Amino acid sequence: NQIILITDGEHNQGPDPVPYALEAKRAGIVIDVIGIGTPAGLDQTCLRAVASPRLDGSPRYCFIGDAQELCGKLRELAQHQIMPL
């Protein structure tokens, strides 16, 4: 089970997403977070908290600044689902 969240990183509506992400992670759902847009507009602290941890403890979060890089990241994530490491 996996969620791939692609966001501009601006939490401007609704409740805090972190508790919902924690609940999903406790249920065994892996959350990959991709921030797009401009780094200055991203709440990276929140996005890192929403993201699941990797084996080394770092968050499954990255910032992507262009469409080609986004396509590559999505391809990488899909490949891991089809052929897990």
PyMOL Python script that loads the backbone (N, CA, C, O; Angstrom):
from pymol import cmd

cmd.read_pdbstr("""\
ATOM      1  N   ASN A   1       0.841  -1.178   0.000  1.00  0.00           N
ATOM      2  CA  ASN A   1       0.000   0.000   0.000  1.00  0.00           C
ATOM      3  C   ASN A   1       0.879   1.232   0.000  1.00  0.00           C
ATOM      4  O   ASN A   1       1.794   1.353   0.814  1.00  0.00           O
ATOM      5  N   GLN A   2       0.601   2.141  -0.910  1.00  0.00           N
ATOM      6  CA  GLN A   2       1.450   3.311  -1.048  1.00  0.00           C
ATOM      7  C   GLN A   2       0.642   4.516  -1.490  1.00  0.00           C
ATOM      8  O   GLN A   2      -0.295   4.409  -2.282  1.00  0.00           O
ATOM      9  N   ILE A   3       1.028   5.662  -0.960  1.00  0.00           N
ATOM     10  CA  ILE A   3       0.488   6.945  -1.402  1.00  0.00           C
ATOM     11  C   ILE A   3       1.663   7.735  -1.953  1.00  0.00           C
ATOM     12  O   ILE A   3       2.715   7.819  -1.319  1.00  0.00           O
ATOM     13  N   ILE A   4       1.482   8.315  -3.138  1.00  0.00           N
ATOM     14  CA  ILE A   4       2.466   9.238  -3.688  1.00  0.00           C
ATOM     15  C   ILE A   4       1.791  10.601  -3.702  1.00  0.00           C
ATOM     16  O   ILE A   4       0.872  10.845  -4.482  1.00  0.00           O
ATOM     17  N   LEU A   5       2.257  11.477  -2.834  1.00  0.00           N
ATOM     18  CA  LEU A   5       1.681  12.809  -2.686  1.00  0.00           C
ATOM     19  C   LEU A   5       2.539  13.805  -3.447  1.00  0.00           C
ATOM     20  O   LEU A   5       3.719  13.981  -3.145  1.00  0.00           O
ATOM     21  N   ILE A   6       1.939  14.457  -4.437  1.00  0.00           N
ATOM     22  CA  ILE A   6       2.610  15.502  -5.198  1.00  0.00           C
ATOM     23  C   ILE A   6       1.932  16.808  -4.804  1.00  0.00           C
ATOM     24  O   ILE A   6       0.725  16.972  -4.983  1.00  0.00           O
ATOM     25  N   THR A   7       2.719  17.735  -4.265  1.00  0.00           N
ATOM     26  CA  THR A   7       2.123  18.926  -3.679  1.00  0.00           C
ATOM     27  C   THR A   7       2.970  20.168  -3.885  1.00  0.00           C
ATOM     28  O   THR A   7       4.187  20.090  -4.055  1.00  0.00           O
ATOM     29  N   ASP A   8       2.301  21.322  -3.869  1.00  0.00           N
ATOM     30  CA  ASP A   8       3.033  22.586  -3.872  1.00  0.00           C
ATOM     31  C   ASP A   8       3.525  22.919  -2.472  1.00  0.00           C
ATOM     32  O   ASP A   8       4.241  23.901  -2.277  1.00  0.00           O
ATOM     33  N   GLY A   9       3.139  22.097  -1.495  1.00  0.00           N
ATOM     34  CA  GLY A   9       3.668  22.221  -0.143  1.00  0.00           C
ATOM     35  C   GLY A   9       3.104  23.341   0.692  1.00  0.00           C
ATOM     36  O   GLY A   9       3.648  23.657   1.750  1.00  0.00           O
ATOM     37  N   GLU A  10       2.027  23.946   0.245  1.00  0.00           N
ATOM     38  CA  GLU A  10       1.407  25.009   1.022  1.00  0.00           C
ATOM     39  C   GLU A  10       0.130  24.482   1.650  1.00  0.00           C
ATOM     40  O   GLU A  10      -0.866  24.259   0.960  1.00  0.00           O
ATOM     41  N   HIS A  11       0.161  24.285   2.957  1.00  0.00           N
ATOM     42  CA  HIS A  11      -1.030  23.832   3.678  1.00  0.00           C
ATOM     43  C   HIS A  11      -1.879  25.062   3.959  1.00  0.00           C
ATOM     44  O   HIS A  11      -1.584  25.838   4.868  1.00  0.00           O
ATOM     45  N   ASN A  12      -2.940  25.235   3.167  1.00  0.00           N
ATOM     46  CA  ASN A  12      -3.751  26.440   3.296  1.00  0.00           C
ATOM     47  C   ASN A  12      -5.239  26.167   3.524  1.00  0.00           C
ATOM     48  O   ASN A  12      -6.045  27.098   3.540  1.00  0.00           O
ATOM     49  N   GLN A  13      -5.607  24.891   3.700  1.00  0.00           N
ATOM     50  CA  GLN A  13      -7.009  24.562   3.964  1.00  0.00           C
ATOM     51  C   GLN A  13      -7.084  23.291   4.779  1.00  0.00           C
ATOM     52  O   GLN A  13      -6.213  22.426   4.692  1.00  0.00           O
ATOM     53  N   GLY A  14      -8.139  23.190   5.576  1.00  0.00           N
ATOM     54  CA  GLY A  14      -8.410  21.958   6.300  1.00  0.00           C
ATOM     55  C   GLY A  14      -7.507  21.741   7.495  1.00  0.00           C
ATOM     56  O   GLY A  14      -6.676  22.584   7.831  1.00  0.00           O
ATOM     57  N   PRO A  15      -7.686  20.586   8.134  1.00  0.00           N
ATOM     58  CA  PRO A  15      -6.917  20.276   9.341  1.00  0.00           C
ATOM     59  C   PRO A  15      -5.458  19.920   9.024  1.00  0.00           C
ATOM     60  O   PRO A  15      -5.091  19.681   7.874  1.00  0.00           O
ATOM     61  N   ASP A  16      -4.663  19.895  10.059  1.00  0.00           N
ATOM     62  CA  ASP A  16      -3.249  19.524   9.953  1.00  0.00           C
ATOM     63  C   ASP A  16      -3.140  18.124   9.340  1.00  0.00           C
ATOM     64  O   ASP A  16      -3.759  17.188   9.846  1.00  0.00           O
ATOM     65  N   PRO A  17      -2.366  17.963   8.258  1.00  0.00           N
ATOM     66  CA  PRO A  17      -2.275  16.659   7.608  1.00  0.00           C
ATOM     67  C   PRO A  17      -1.392  15.639   8.344  1.00  0.00           C
ATOM     68  O   PRO A  17      -1.489  14.441   8.078  1.00  0.00           O
ATOM     69  N   VAL A  18      -0.541  16.093   9.257  1.00  0.00           N
ATOM     70  CA  VAL A  18       0.414  15.195   9.903  1.00  0.00           C
ATOM     71  C   VAL A  18      -0.271  14.076  10.694  1.00  0.00           C
ATOM     72  O   VAL A  18       0.138  12.923  10.558  1.00  0.00           O
ATOM     73  N   PRO A  19      -1.291  14.354  11.510  1.00  0.00           N
ATOM     74  CA  PRO A  19      -1.941  13.245  12.229  1.00  0.00           C
ATOM     75  C   PRO A  19      -2.561  12.204  11.294  1.00  0.00           C
ATOM     76  O   PRO A  19      -2.544  11.012  11.600  1.00  0.00           O
ATOM     77  N   TYR A  20      -3.100  12.640  10.175  1.00  0.00           N
ATOM     78  CA  TYR A  20      -3.681  11.697   9.208  1.00  0.00           C
ATOM     79  C   TYR A  20      -2.593  10.840   8.569  1.00  0.00           C
ATOM     80  O   TYR A  20      -2.779   9.644   8.345  1.00  0.00           O
ATOM     81  N   ALA A  21      -1.459  11.467   8.280  1.00  0.00           N
ATOM     82  CA  ALA A  21      -0.332  10.716   7.721  1.00  0.00           C
ATOM     83  C   ALA A  21       0.182   9.692   8.727  1.00  0.00           C
ATOM     84  O   ALA A  21       0.488   8.561   8.352  1.00  0.00           O
ATOM     85  N   LEU A  22       0.279  10.070   9.991  1.00  0.00           N
ATOM     86  CA  LEU A  22       0.727   9.133  11.030  1.00  0.00           C
ATOM     87  C   LEU A  22      -0.208   7.939  11.131  1.00  0.00           C
ATOM     88  O   LEU A  22       0.238   6.802  11.284  1.00  0.00           O
ATOM     89  N   GLU A  23      -1.506   8.200  11.045  1.00  0.00           N
ATOM     90  CA  GLU A  23      -2.495   7.115  11.090  1.00  0.00           C
ATOM     91  C   GLU A  23      -2.319   6.167   9.896  1.00  0.00           C
ATOM     92  O   GLU A  23      -2.373   4.947  10.053  1.00  0.00           O
ATOM     93  N   ALA A  24      -2.111   6.732   8.716  1.00  0.00           N
ATOM     94  CA  ALA A  24      -1.909   5.906   7.522  1.00  0.00           C
ATOM     95  C   ALA A  24      -0.633   5.077   7.655  1.00  0.00           C
ATOM     96  O   ALA A  24      -0.623   3.894   7.317  1.00  0.00           O
ATOM     97  N   LYS A  25       0.439   5.694   8.146  1.00  0.00           N
ATOM     98  CA  LYS A  25       1.708   4.970   8.295  1.00  0.00           C
ATOM     99  C   LYS A  25       1.578   3.839   9.314  1.00  0.00           C
ATOM    100  O   LYS A  25       2.133   2.758   9.119  1.00  0.00           O
ATOM    101  N   ARG A  26       0.843   4.091  10.402  1.00  0.00           N
ATOM    102  CA  ARG A  26       0.604   3.024  11.394  1.00  0.00           C
ATOM    103  C   ARG A  26      -0.178   1.868  10.784  1.00  0.00           C
ATOM    104  O   ARG A  26      -0.035   0.725  11.219  1.00  0.00           O
ATOM    105  N   ALA A  27      -1.002   2.156   9.781  1.00  0.00           N
ATOM    106  CA  ALA A  27      -1.786   1.127   9.097  1.00  0.00           C
ATOM    107  C   ALA A  27      -0.965   0.405   8.025  1.00  0.00           C
ATOM    108  O   ALA A  27      -1.486  -0.461   7.323  1.00  0.00           O
ATOM    109  N   GLY A  28       0.319   0.762   7.899  1.00  0.00           N
ATOM    110  CA  GLY A  28       1.187   0.073   6.953  1.00  0.00           C
ATOM    111  C   GLY A  28       1.278   0.701   5.573  1.00  0.00           C
ATOM    112  O   GLY A  28       1.809   0.090   4.645  1.00  0.00           O
ATOM    113  N   ILE A  29       0.768   1.905   5.431  1.00  0.00           N
ATOM    114  CA  ILE A  29       0.815   2.585   4.147  1.00  0.00           C
ATOM    115  C   ILE A  29       2.111   3.398   4.069  1.00  0.00           C
ATOM    116  O   ILE A  29       2.442   4.149   4.986  1.00  0.00           O
ATOM    117  N   VAL A  30       2.827   3.237   2.971  1.00  0.00           N
ATOM    118  CA  VAL A  30       4.053   3.994   2.730  1.00  0.00           C
ATOM    119  C   VAL A  30       3.672   5.285   2.012  1.00  0.00           C
ATOM    120  O   VAL A  30       2.923   5.263   1.035  1.00  0.00           O
ATOM    121  N   ILE A  31       4.191   6.410   2.501  1.00  0.00           N
ATOM    122  CA  ILE A  31       3.881   7.705   1.898  1.00  0.00           C
ATOM    123  C   ILE A  31       5.156   8.328   1.340  1.00  0.00           C
ATOM    124  O   ILE A  31       6.085   8.649   2.081  1.00  0.00           O
ATOM    125  N   ASP A  32       5.182   8.494   0.020  1.00  0.00           N
ATOM    126  CA  ASP A  32       6.249   9.219  -0.653  1.00  0.00           C
ATOM    127  C   ASP A  32       5.715  10.615  -0.945  1.00  0.00           C
ATOM    128  O   ASP A  32       4.614  10.767  -1.474  1.00  0.00           O
ATOM    129  N   VAL A  33       6.497  11.629  -0.600  1.00  0.00           N
ATOM    130  CA  VAL A  33       6.069  13.009  -0.799  1.00  0.00           C
ATOM    131  C   VAL A  33       7.018  13.692  -1.780  1.00  0.00           C
ATOM    132  O   VAL A  33       8.239  13.648  -1.629  1.00  0.00           O
ATOM    133  N   ILE A  34       6.419  14.326  -2.789  1.00  0.00           N
ATOM    134  CA  ILE A  34       7.183  15.067  -3.788  1.00  0.00           C
ATOM    135  C   ILE A  34       6.696  16.508  -3.759  1.00  0.00           C
ATOM    136  O   ILE A  34       5.538  16.790  -4.066  1.00  0.00           O
ATOM    137  N   GLY A  35       7.591  17.417  -3.386  1.00  0.00           N
ATOM    138  CA  GLY A  35       7.277  18.838  -3.402  1.00  0.00           C
ATOM    139  C   GLY A  35       7.642  19.411  -4.755  1.00  0.00           C
ATOM    140  O   GLY A  35       8.736  19.162  -5.262  1.00  0.00           O
ATOM    141  N   ILE A  36       6.735  20.177  -5.346  1.00  0.00           N
ATOM    142  CA  ILE A  36       7.006  20.798  -6.641  1.00  0.00           C
ATOM    143  C   ILE A  36       6.758  22.305  -6.536  1.00  0.00           C
ATOM    144  O   ILE A  36       6.105  22.775  -5.604  1.00  0.00           O
ATOM    145  N   GLY A  37       7.280  23.036  -7.485  1.00  0.00           N
ATOM    146  CA  GLY A  37       7.107  24.483  -7.483  1.00  0.00           C
ATOM    147  C   GLY A  37       8.413  25.160  -7.158  1.00  0.00           C
ATOM    148  O   GLY A  37       9.441  24.898  -7.783  1.00  0.00           O
ATOM    149  N   THR A  38       8.362  26.043  -6.161  1.00  0.00           N
ATOM    150  CA  THR A  38       9.573  26.728  -5.714  1.00  0.00           C
ATOM    151  C   THR A  38       9.878  26.316  -4.283  1.00  0.00           C
ATOM    152  O   THR A  38       8.961  26.210  -3.469  1.00  0.00           O
ATOM    153  N   PRO A  39      11.141  26.080  -3.956  1.00  0.00           N
ATOM    154  CA  PRO A  39      11.495  25.649  -2.609  1.00  0.00           C
ATOM    155  C   PRO A  39      11.037  26.626  -1.525  1.00  0.00           C
ATOM    156  O   PRO A  39      10.709  26.213  -0.412  1.00  0.00           O
ATOM    157  N   ALA A  40      11.014  27.915  -1.849  1.00  0.00           N
ATOM    158  CA  ALA A  40      10.626  28.915  -0.854  1.00  0.00           C
ATOM    159  C   ALA A  40       9.158  28.765  -0.443  1.00  0.00           C
ATOM    160  O   ALA A  40       8.792  29.132   0.673  1.00  0.00           O
ATOM    161  N   GLY A  41       8.317  28.229  -1.330  1.00  0.00           N
ATOM    162  CA  GLY A  41       6.897  28.100  -1.027  1.00  0.00           C
ATOM    163  C   GLY A  41       6.523  26.813  -0.315  1.00  0.00           C
ATOM    164  O   GLY A  41       5.362  26.627   0.048  1.00  0.00           O
ATOM    165  N   LEU A  42       7.488  25.917  -0.106  1.00  0.00           N
ATOM    166  CA  LEU A  42       7.194  24.618   0.498  1.00  0.00           C
ATOM    167  C   LEU A  42       7.360  24.651   2.003  1.00  0.00           C
ATOM    168  O   LEU A  42       8.315  25.236   2.513  1.00  0.00           O
ATOM    169  N   ASP A  43       6.440  24.027   2.715  1.00  0.00           N
ATOM    170  CA  ASP A  43       6.603  23.804   4.154  1.00  0.00           C
ATOM    171  C   ASP A  43       7.305  22.452   4.295  1.00  0.00           C
ATOM    172  O   ASP A  43       6.663  21.427   4.526  1.00  0.00           O
ATOM    173  N   GLN A  44       8.626  22.469   4.153  1.00  0.00           N
ATOM    174  CA  GLN A  44       9.383  21.225   4.123  1.00  0.00           C
ATOM    175  C   GLN A  44       9.329  20.478   5.452  1.00  0.00           C
ATOM    176  O   GLN A  44       9.432  19.252   5.465  1.00  0.00           O
ATOM    177  N   THR A  45       9.173  21.174   6.550  1.00  0.00           N
ATOM    178  CA  THR A  45       9.051  20.501   7.855  1.00  0.00           C
ATOM    179  C   THR A  45       7.803  19.634   7.871  1.00  0.00           C
ATOM    180  O   THR A  45       7.846  18.484   8.307  1.00  0.00           O
ATOM    181  N   CYS A  46       6.704  20.180   7.401  1.00  0.00           N
ATOM    182  CA  CYS A  46       5.444  19.428   7.343  1.00  0.00           C
ATOM    183  C   CYS A  46       5.553  18.266   6.355  1.00  0.00           C
ATOM    184  O   CYS A  46       5.114  17.156   6.655  1.00  0.00           O
ATOM    185  N   LEU A  47       6.132  18.514   5.184  1.00  0.00           N
ATOM    186  CA  LEU A  47       6.226  17.462   4.170  1.00  0.00           C
ATOM    187  C   LEU A  47       7.106  16.307   4.646  1.00  0.00           C
ATOM    188  O   LEU A  47       6.808  15.147   4.363  1.00  0.00           O
ATOM    189  N   ARG A  48       8.172  16.610   5.356  1.00  0.00           N
ATOM    190  CA  ARG A  48       9.025  15.548   5.907  1.00  0.00           C
ATOM    191  C   ARG A  48       8.280  14.754   6.980  1.00  0.00           C
ATOM    192  O   ARG A  48       8.466  13.543   7.097  1.00  0.00           O
ATOM    193  N   ALA A  49       7.435  15.435   7.764  1.00  0.00           N
ATOM    194  CA  ALA A  49       6.654  14.747   8.800  1.00  0.00           C
ATOM    195  C   ALA A  49       5.592  13.841   8.184  1.00  0.00           C
ATOM    196  O   ALA A  49       5.284  12.787   8.739  1.00  0.00           O
ATOM    197  N   VAL A  50       5.033  14.238   7.049  1.00  0.00           N
ATOM    198  CA  VAL A  50       4.019  13.433   6.364  1.00  0.00           C
ATOM    199  C   VAL A  50       4.657  12.202   5.719  1.00  0.00           C
ATOM    200  O   VAL A  50       4.051  11.130   5.701  1.00  0.00           O
ATOM    201  N   ALA A  51       5.854  12.345   5.199  1.00  0.00           N
ATOM    202  CA  ALA A  51       6.527  11.258   4.481  1.00  0.00           C
ATOM    203  C   ALA A  51       6.920  10.111   5.411  1.00  0.00           C
ATOM    204  O   ALA A  51       7.253  10.322   6.577  1.00  0.00           O
ATOM    205  N   SER A  52       6.873   8.903   4.874  1.00  0.00           N
ATOM    206  CA  SER A  52       7.348   7.721   5.605  1.00  0.00           C
ATOM    207  C   SER A  52       8.872   7.763   5.693  1.00  0.00           C
ATOM    208  O   SER A  52       9.530   8.394   4.866  1.00  0.00           O
ATOM    209  N   PRO A  53       9.427   7.090   6.696  1.00  0.00           N
ATOM    210  CA  PRO A  53      10.893   7.023   6.771  1.00  0.00           C
ATOM    211  C   PRO A  53      11.448   5.945   5.845  1.00  0.00           C
ATOM    212  O   PRO A  53      10.803   4.928   5.589  1.00  0.00           O
ATOM    213  N   ARG A  54      12.662   6.190   5.348  1.00  0.00           N
ATOM    214  CA  ARG A  54      13.412   5.166   4.623  1.00  0.00           C
ATOM    215  C   ARG A  54      14.078   4.262   5.655  1.00  0.00           C
ATOM    216  O   ARG A  54      13.984   4.516   6.856  1.00  0.00           O
ATOM    217  N   LEU A  55      14.739   3.224   5.200  1.00  0.00           N
ATOM    218  CA  LEU A  55      15.435   2.318   6.116  1.00  0.00           C
ATOM    219  C   LEU A  55      16.489   3.041   6.941  1.00  0.00           C
ATOM    220  O   LEU A  55      16.738   2.668   8.087  1.00  0.00           O
ATOM    221  N   ASP A  56      17.116   4.077   6.373  1.00  0.00           N
ATOM    222  CA  ASP A  56      18.142   4.817   7.112  1.00  0.00           C
ATOM    223  C   ASP A  56      17.550   5.898   8.017  1.00  0.00           C
ATOM    224  O   ASP A  56      18.293   6.624   8.678  1.00  0.00           O
ATOM    225  N   GLY A  57      16.209   6.014   8.052  1.00  0.00           N
ATOM    226  CA  GLY A  57      15.536   6.979   8.904  1.00  0.00           C
ATOM    227  C   GLY A  57      15.224   8.301   8.239  1.00  0.00           C
ATOM    228  O   GLY A  57      14.450   9.086   8.787  1.00  0.00           O
ATOM    229  N   SER A  58      15.793   8.577   7.084  1.00  0.00           N
ATOM    230  CA  SER A  58      15.501   9.830   6.386  1.00  0.00           C
ATOM    231  C   SER A  58      14.096   9.750   5.769  1.00  0.00           C
ATOM    232  O   SER A  58      13.626   8.663   5.432  1.00  0.00           O
ATOM    233  N   PRO A  59      13.429  10.903   5.623  1.00  0.00           N
ATOM    234  CA  PRO A  59      12.065  10.878   5.081  1.00  0.00           C
ATOM    235  C   PRO A  59      12.036  10.593   3.589  1.00  0.00           C
ATOM    236  O   PRO A  59      12.949  10.961   2.850  1.00  0.00           O
ATOM    237  N   ARG A  60      10.969   9.929   3.161  1.00  0.00           N
ATOM    238  CA  ARG A  60      10.751   9.650   1.736  1.00  0.00           C
ATOM    239  C   ARG A  60      10.147  10.901   1.096  1.00  0.00           C
ATOM    240  O   ARG A  60       9.027  10.884   0.584  1.00  0.00           O
ATOM    241  N   TYR A  61      10.921  11.980   1.142  1.00  0.00           N
ATOM    242  CA  TYR A  61      10.512  13.287   0.638  1.00  0.00           C
ATOM    243  C   TYR A  61      11.593  13.819  -0.288  1.00  0.00           C
ATOM    244  O   TYR A  61      12.784  13.643  -0.031  1.00  0.00           O
ATOM    245  N   CYS A  62      11.172  14.469  -1.367  1.00  0.00           N
ATOM    246  CA  CYS A  62      12.124  15.163  -2.218  1.00  0.00           C
ATOM    247  C   CYS A  62      11.445  16.371  -2.840  1.00  0.00           C
ATOM    248  O   CYS A  62      10.224  16.411  -2.994  1.00  0.00           O
ATOM    249  N   PHE A  63      12.263  17.354  -3.194  1.00  0.00           N
ATOM    250  CA  PHE A  63      11.797  18.509  -3.944  1.00  0.00           C
ATOM    251  C   PHE A  63      12.200  18.306  -5.395  1.00  0.00           C
ATOM    252  O   PHE A  63      13.322  17.891  -5.686  1.00  0.00           O
ATOM    253  N   ILE A  64      11.271  18.602  -6.307  1.00  0.00           N
ATOM    254  CA  ILE A  64      11.549  18.471  -7.738  1.00  0.00           C
ATOM    255  C   ILE A  64      11.172  19.783  -8.407  1.00  0.00           C
ATOM    256  O   ILE A  64      10.077  20.313  -8.219  1.00  0.00           O
ATOM    257  N   GLY A  65      12.119  20.293  -9.197  1.00  0.00           N
ATOM    258  CA  GLY A  65      11.927  21.603  -9.790  1.00  0.00           C
ATOM    259  C   GLY A  65      11.516  21.640 -11.246  1.00  0.00           C
ATOM    260  O   GLY A  65      11.170  22.704 -11.759  1.00  0.00           O
ATOM    261  N   ASP A  66      11.544  20.483 -11.939  1.00  0.00           N
ATOM    262  CA  ASP A  66      11.136  20.527 -13.346  1.00  0.00           C
ATOM    263  C   ASP A  66      10.400  19.247 -13.741  1.00  0.00           C
ATOM    264  O   ASP A  66      10.483  18.217 -13.071  1.00  0.00           O
ATOM    265  N   ALA A  67       9.673  19.358 -14.864  1.00  0.00           N
ATOM    266  CA  ALA A  67       8.806  18.269 -15.313  1.00  0.00           C
ATOM    267  C   ALA A  67       9.579  17.001 -15.648  1.00  0.00           C
ATOM    268  O   ALA A  67       9.115  15.903 -15.340  1.00  0.00           O
ATOM    269  N   GLN A  68      10.743  17.127 -16.269  1.00  0.00           N
ATOM    270  CA  GLN A  68      11.515  15.943 -16.644  1.00  0.00           C
ATOM    271  C   GLN A  68      11.972  15.182 -15.395  1.00  0.00           C
ATOM    272  O   GLN A  68      11.919  13.953 -15.357  1.00  0.00           O
ATOM    273  N   GLU A  69      12.418  15.914 -14.385  1.00  0.00           N
ATOM    274  CA  GLU A  69      12.837  15.279 -13.138  1.00  0.00           C
ATOM    275  C   GLU A  69      11.647  14.597 -12.451  1.00  0.00           C
ATOM    276  O   GLU A  69      11.794  13.517 -11.878  1.00  0.00           O
ATOM    277  N   LEU A  70      10.465  15.232 -12.511  1.00  0.00           N
ATOM    278  CA  LEU A  70       9.265  14.636 -11.934  1.00  0.00           C
ATOM    279  C   LEU A  70       8.919  13.324 -12.636  1.00  0.00           C
ATOM    280  O   LEU A  70       8.591  12.336 -11.979  1.00  0.00           O
ATOM    281  N   CYS A  71       8.991  13.310 -13.963  1.00  0.00           N
ATOM    282  CA  CYS A  71       8.710  12.080 -14.716  1.00  0.00           C
ATOM    283  C   CYS A  71       9.673  10.968 -14.308  1.00  0.00           C
ATOM    284  O   CYS A  71       9.260   9.822 -14.134  1.00  0.00           O
ATOM    285  N   GLY A  72      10.945  11.301 -14.156  1.00  0.00           N
ATOM    286  CA  GLY A  72      11.933  10.304 -13.739  1.00  0.00           C
ATOM    287  C   GLY A  72      11.649   9.756 -12.353  1.00  0.00           C
ATOM    288  O   GLY A  72      11.777   8.553 -12.122  1.00  0.00           O
ATOM    289  N   LYS A  73      11.262  10.630 -11.426  1.00  0.00           N
ATOM    290  CA  LYS A  73      10.960  10.185 -10.055  1.00  0.00           C
ATOM    291  C   LYS A  73       9.735   9.281 -10.050  1.00  0.00           C
ATOM    292  O   LYS A  73       9.731   8.254  -9.370  1.00  0.00           O
ATOM    293  N   LEU A  74       8.709   9.639 -10.787  1.00  0.00           N
ATOM    294  CA  LEU A  74       7.508   8.803 -10.845  1.00  0.00           C
ATOM    295  C   LEU A  74       7.817   7.455 -11.482  1.00  0.00           C
ATOM    296  O   LEU A  74       7.295   6.428 -11.049  1.00  0.00           O
ATOM    297  N   ARG A  75       8.650   7.456 -12.494  1.00  0.00           N
ATOM    298  CA  ARG A  75       9.069   6.196 -13.125  1.00  0.00           C
ATOM    299  C   ARG A  75       9.805   5.327 -12.104  1.00  0.00           C
ATOM    300  O   ARG A  75       9.554   4.125 -12.018  1.00  0.00           O
ATOM    301  N   GLU A  76      10.706   5.925 -11.336  1.00  0.00           N
ATOM    302  CA  GLU A  76      11.450   5.200 -10.302  1.00  0.00           C
ATOM    303  C   GLU A  76      10.510   4.597  -9.254  1.00  0.00           C
ATOM    304  O   GLU A  76      10.661   3.434  -8.880  1.00  0.00           O
ATOM    305  N   LEU A  77       9.545   5.383  -8.784  1.00  0.00           N
ATOM    306  CA  LEU A  77       8.605   4.882  -7.780  1.00  0.00           C
ATOM    307  C   LEU A  77       7.748   3.755  -8.341  1.00  0.00           C
ATOM    308  O   LEU A  77       7.497   2.766  -7.653  1.00  0.00           O
ATOM    309  N   ALA A  78       7.298   3.895  -9.580  1.00  0.00           N
ATOM    310  CA  ALA A  78       6.485   2.845 -10.195  1.00  0.00           C
ATOM    311  C   ALA A  78       7.293   1.570 -10.368  1.00  0.00           C
ATOM    312  O   ALA A  78       6.774   0.475 -10.153  1.00  0.00           O
ATOM    313  N   GLN A  79       8.549   1.696 -10.752  1.00  0.00           N
ATOM    314  CA  GLN A  79       9.388   0.522 -10.959  1.00  0.00           C
ATOM    315  C   GLN A  79       9.590  -0.245  -9.647  1.00  0.00           C
ATOM    316  O   GLN A  79       9.643  -1.475  -9.651  1.00  0.00           O
ATOM    317  N   HIS A  80       9.701   0.465  -8.545  1.00  0.00           N
ATOM    318  CA  HIS A  80       9.844  -0.206  -7.250  1.00  0.00           C
ATOM    319  C   HIS A  80       8.577  -0.967  -6.892  1.00  0.00           C
ATOM    320  O   HIS A  80       8.647  -1.992  -6.213  1.00  0.00           O
ATOM    321  N   GLN A  81       7.424  -0.486  -7.333  1.00  0.00           N
ATOM    322  CA  GLN A  81       6.178  -1.193  -7.052  1.00  0.00           C
ATOM    323  C   GLN A  81       6.037  -2.438  -7.921  1.00  0.00           C
ATOM    324  O   GLN A  81       5.516  -3.462  -7.479  1.00  0.00           O
ATOM    325  N   ILE A  82       6.504  -2.338  -9.149  1.00  0.00           N
ATOM    326  CA  ILE A  82       6.382  -3.461 -10.068  1.00  0.00           C
ATOM    327  C   ILE A  82       7.451  -4.507  -9.779  1.00  0.00           C
ATOM    328  O   ILE A  82       7.172  -5.705  -9.822  1.00  0.00           O
ATOM    329  N   MET A  83       8.667  -4.069  -9.485  1.00  0.00           N
ATOM    330  CA  MET A  83       9.788  -4.966  -9.191  1.00  0.00           C
ATOM    331  C   MET A  83      10.443  -4.511  -7.891  1.00  0.00           C
ATOM    332  O   MET A  83      11.467  -3.830  -7.927  1.00  0.00           O
ATOM    333  N   PRO A  84       9.861  -4.881  -6.725  1.00  0.00           N
ATOM    334  CA  PRO A  84      10.411  -4.422  -5.456  1.00  0.00           C
ATOM    335  C   PRO A  84      11.883  -4.819  -5.300  1.00  0.00           C
ATOM    336  O   PRO A  84      12.323  -5.877  -5.749  1.00  0.00           O
ATOM    337  N   LEU A  85      12.626  -3.913  -4.638  1.00  0.00           N
ATOM    338  CA  LEU A  85      14.043  -4.164  -4.387  1.00  0.00           C
ATOM    339  C   LEU A  85      14.235  -5.233  -3.335  1.00  0.00           C
ATOM    340  O   LEU A  85      15.370  -5.572  -2.999  1.00  0.00           O
TER     341      LEU A  85
END
""", "prot")
cmd.dss("prot")
cmd.show_as("cartoon", "prot")
cmd.util.cbc("prot")
cmd.orient("prot")
